[in-house]
Amino acid sequence: MIGFLKGRIISRDENNETITLLVGQVGYEVRLPHIVYRGLEIHRMSLENEPDLELFIYQHQTERMPKPLLIGFRNEVEREFFTKLISVQDIGPTAAAKALTMPIRTIARAIEERDITTLTKLSGVGRTKAEKIAATLAGKVAKFALMQVEERELPEAVPTDELRAQVIEVLTSQLGYKRSEAVAMVDEVLTANPGIQTPEELFDAVYRARR
């Protein structure tokens, strides 16, 4: 079981917030929750002459999913909170990693206060799932609500115009939509959800709207 990796980033996938970490002669594909990807400023790295990155790893592997899924964290506390989150029914490792779009302290406080509105702002978390998270974990995550948060750990909001342009570009150049379709989908979602701050949140909202 892999619990810790230290190595050099040799590639990254901005859309999935995944990196390939070269450790010795082996490249490990590691999924990073949004707060980790942005907190470490992976999106700003040149990938050349960068210092080695240290990550605490959660490894998930089952008979149905024999390919190991590695999820990276900056410290053991973040990983521990993640294991609490995946103890909630119907929240697997991928969904839990996707949901970590706010500082863990903020999420833990929302759970302890049963603040469903805040929890529904997490990526991929609707009201039913938010209520399930609060019901399962309230009274169990007060420790994490006391975490000190450095300013750079906060997810970096992308200006709305830039965010809109980024997502429209991906929809048209990579996903095969006509520009008029992409513009209509994105503008409809942003009008209904003006608080969206990241490309991942916007793609998720567009997908939900299309369904």
N, C-alpha and C positions, 0 to 999 in steps of 0.2 A: 504494500500500500504506500503510495507516494504522499508524504505529508509536508514536504518543503522542497522548494527548488530555488537555485541561485544560478543565474546565467544572463546571457545577452540576448536582447530582442533582435531577431533577424527579419521579422515581418509582422504586419498587423492588418487586421480587417476592421476598418472603421465602422462599417454597418453592423457587424455582429459583436464588436468590441472584444475581439479575439486576437491573441498574439501567438507567435511561435517563439519559444524561449530555447536558445541553444545552451545546453548544459553538457560540457565535454564535447562529444561528437554526436550527441543525440538532440534532436529538435522536438520539444514538447508543445503541443497545441493547448493553450490555456484560455478558457473563457473568463473574462473579468466582469464582475458586476459594474454597472455604470458609475457608482460612487468610487470604485477602485480605479477604473480606467481614467476617469477625469481627475480624480485626486492625485494620481501619479503623473498626470499630464502626458499620458502616452500619445495623445493626438498631437502634441507639440514636439515630440522627440524626433531628432534627425535620423536615429537608428545607427549613426556612425559615431564612434568614439564615445558612446554613452556608457556610464558605469553599469556594472552588473545589477540586475534587479533581483530582489529577494521576495519570494512569495510563499505564504502559507497555503497549502493546497488541500482542497476537499476533493477526494476521488470518488466517483460514482460509476459502478459497473455491475450489471446484472446479466442473467442468462438471456433475457430479451434484448439487452443492450450490451453486447460483449465488448464493443469499443469503449475504452475508458473515457469518461468525461472528467476533465480536470478544471476546477474552478479556483481562481486565485484570490488571495486576500492579503492586505498589508500587515495584518497582525492576527494573533490567535483569538482576540476578542471578536473581531469581525467574523471569523470562521465559526466561532461558537454561536454567535447570534444566527448565522445562516443555518446551523444545524437545528436550532429552535424553530426556525421558520419552516423548514421542510418536515417538521413533525406534524404540521397541520395537514389534515386530510385534504387530498386532491392538490397539494402544492409540492411538485417535484423539484429536483435541483435546477433544471433549466428555468422553470417558471419563477423560482425563488431568486435566482440570479438576475433575471429580467426585472423583477419587482424592486430591486434595491436601487431606486432612483433618488432617494433622499438619504441624508445622513442617518446612520443607525440610531443615534440618539433621538432624532425626530420620530422615527418609526416606533421605537420602543415607548416613547412618551404617548404617542397616539394609541398604542395598544393598551397601556396601563390606564389611560383615561377613557378607553373605549370610544375614541374619536373616529367614527366610521368615515366621516367626510374626508379627513386627512388620509386615511388608509386607501380610499378609493382613488386617490391621486397617484398611487403607485402604478407603474406600468403593468398592464395585464390584470389588474385587480378591480373587479366590479363590486357592487354592494354585498352580494351574497358571500363572496370570498372574503371581503373585508370583515364582515360580521363573524365569519368562521375563524379568522385569524385572531380577532379580539377575544372571542369566546374561549379559544384554546389556550392562548398565551397570556391573557391578563393575569397579573399576579406572579408571573414567572420571568419577566424581563425588566424589572425595575433596575437591576444592576446596569443594564445597557443604557437606560434612560439617564444615567449619571455620567456617561462618557463625556470627556472634554473633546470639543470639535475644533480643529484648526480651520481657519478660513478657507484654505485651498481644498479642503475635503468636500466642500459643498459642490454639488453638480453645477457646472458652468452653463448658465442659460445662454442660448443662442438668440441674438436679436431676431424678431419675428420676420423681417424682410429677408434676412440671410437664411433663416430656417426654411421659410417658404421656398426660396430659390433652390436650396440644396435638395429638398424632397422632390420638387417638380423635376429637377434635372435627373435624378435617379429614376423616377417613374418613366420618363421619356427615353433616356439614353440606355437604361439597363433593363427595364421591365416591360418595354414594348407599348406603352400607352401613347396616344396622340397628345400633343401639348395641350390642346383644348380640354381633353378629358382630365389630364393631370391637374391643370389649373382649377377646373371646376371642383374636383374632388378635394384638393387641398384647401381651397378657399371656403368651401362648405364646412369642413371640419374646423378650421381656425375661427370661423364666425361663431360656431356652436361651442368651441372650447378655446377661448382666448388665453387661457392659462398655460397652454402647452409650451414647453421650453426646450425640448430636445428632439432631434430627428427620430429617435426611437419611439418617443411618445406620439409623434405625429404619424409615423407609419402605422403604429398600432391603432390609432384613432381612425385613420383612413380605411384600414382593413376592416375594422368593426362596422364602419359606415357602409362599406361595400357589401357586407354580409346581410 
